[in-house]
Amino acid sequence: MLEIDGAYGEGGGQILRSSLTLAIVTGQPVRLVNIRANRSKPGLRPQHLTAVRAAAAVCDAETDGDALGSETLTFAPQRVAQAGNYLFDVDDASPTGSAGAVSLVLQTILLPLALASSRSEVRLLGGTAVPMSPPAIYLERVYLPTLFELGIRAKLAHRLWGFIQGGGGEVTVEIRGSSRPRAYDMTDRGSLIRVDGLAFAARLPSHIPQRMTNRVRARLNDAGIENRIIPEHVPSPGLGTGLFLVAEYENAQAGFLSLGRRGLSSEEVAEIGYQAFLEHHRTGAACDPYLADQLVLPFLLAAGESRGTTSRVTRHLLTSVWVARQFGFDGLQVEGESGEPGVLLVKGVGYSGNTPQSILAGGA
């Protein structure tokens, strides 16, 4: 059994999620220790426990340590990922309820289900726009369109928004299955076409999304950038607000989220989102800082060499590469210093059939 130290690098949930995904795909049992050791509340939180349960459900894994707060987990897949209809509710992992991010649960099982023999539908309940995680709209507008270019087909419907105050969001994801990822080059993003944006609010006054819209429109217009920013009230059981921007380039998309919080004006929320876009745009990179680490495993499973430029090498990216190497894959490289622009290069091993790929892990 492969042992993974959860205290490595950023020491967060990325190690857990990547390890679970690779365990399912390769059939390699794993034991994780020191889970989320570098976080203020180490161990499995509701969203991480839900990810473990989701991963176990799709491959009938035998588990030990799958409990709230656990810092050690054993995970042994019993079969390849099985297509089907699944429902996972982050609330179920906590006796007091949770707004844990559904996007992190989806990231864990999306690739295994994309490689499964047929179509799957996954319904996820919890937080869809919460701090420290990609929002559902990011998956819809940036991540899934990028995966489409790699030959992975999935479609997301965002039915209810779930914010940090109360959660209660809902997304449904259709995953086609039978995918065979192909290599992809994301080094040349091309020219900027337009910046799209959604200034959103739930159960708050109309002037809040309008003020965010006015500020970011003015900033983009002053910079001579074509834009389409829409203020919108979104359906949610709880309160929440924020701005999401999508930079549409000829060959890539990049996304930037700024969430509202107490003490932060609508204009300040808009400015944070605009500055995040501007910082990325000035580097000329194709992948925003949040996309690069999410492409490590898709690139790894593709046949051939993939590469992508990123506006910032993050600890999440370096951690994802480290986890893949623990499984025996060595064709991964990150050029550039942490916190600076860089390049991700991956020699993919290819995925050749609906069987556990442990032979690939041993020979990569």
HELIX and SHEET records of a PDB file:
HELIX    1   1 GLY A   13  THR A   26  1                                  14    
HELIX    2   2 PRO A   46  CYS A   59  1                                  14    
HELIX    3   3 VAL A   90  ALA A   93  5                                   4    
HELIX    4   4 VAL A  102  LEU A  115  1                                  14    
HELIX    5   5 ALA A  136  TYR A  138  1                                   3    
HELIX    6   6 LEU A  139  TYR A  143  3                                   5    
HELIX    7   7 LEU A  144  GLU A  149  1                                   6    
HELIX    8   8 HIS A  207  ASP A  222  1                                  16    
HELIX    9   9 SER A  266  THR A  283  1                                  18    
HELIX   10  10 ALA A  292  LEU A  295  5                                   4    
HELIX   11  11 VAL A  296  LEU A  301  1                                   6    
HELIX   12  12 ARG A  315  GLN A  326  1                                  12    
HELIX   13  13 SER A  358  GLY A  363  1                                   6    
SHEET    1   A 4 LEU A   2  ASP A   5  0                                        
SHEET    2   A 4 VAL A  30  VAL A  33  1                                        
SHEET    3   A 4 LEU A  73  ALA A  76 -1                                        
SHEET    4   A 4 GLU A  62  ASP A  64 -1                                        
SHEET    1   B 4 ASN A  85  ASP A  89  0                                        
SHEET    2   B 4 SER A 120  GLY A 126  1                                        
SHEET    3   B 4 GLY A 169  ILE A 175 -1                                        
SHEET    4   B 4 ALA A 154  LEU A 160 -1                                        
SHEET    1   C 4 ASP A 185  MET A 186  0                                        
SHEET    2   C 4 ALA A 303  THR A 310  1                                        
SHEET    3   C 4 GLY A 342  VAL A 349 -1                                        
SHEET    4   C 4 LEU A 332  GLU A 335 -1                                        
SHEET    1   D 4 ASN A 227  HIS A 233  0                                        
SHEET    2   D 4 LEU A 192  ALA A 202  1                                        
SHEET    3   D 4 GLY A 240  TYR A 249 -1                                        
SHEET    4   D 4 GLN A 253  LEU A 259 -1                                        
END                                                                             
